[in-house]
């Protein structure tokens, strides 16, 4: 594959699944993201560094704008998940730890509490993985999660990712060692 500057790669800023619109961040998204984090802080706090404290509205808007810039630069591609009929913010996902030369991406995700248990994240991750395969020619897609986070690991399993291993005592979180599960889909093996 010929190496091309990632900023020159054209692909859609949004796509749809059966119930969802998955899209790049926009100016003004901070309000809905802030509401979702405030609603879901207790569930997010154990797993996600950004949820250690409640963000102000200004911080959420600043983050959304930075996510927009990162998306355009193709350095980190946060994606917002909304209900395609109502436009309501459901959660966030995206493609992270990008290695454009290897076409390797990591999918991360979180869902607002009021939207859990409805299959939204399974649908979103399936759609994002297909987007990475179709539009970004992904060779490897990973999902990494704390081995105690059964909700996240179940999404990886339901979407057909293979558990490749567990990095034991991989990092510290609130003074405790954390083990990280690594799931992957690899071109030529899973698709």
Beta strands, then each sheet from edge to edge (+ up, - down):
strand 1: 14-16
strand 2: 20-24
strand 3: 77-83
strand 4: 89-99
strand 5: 104-111
strand 6: 140-146
strand 7: 162-173
strand 8: 176-186
sheet 1: 1+ 2- 3+ 4- 5+ 6+ 8- 7+
end
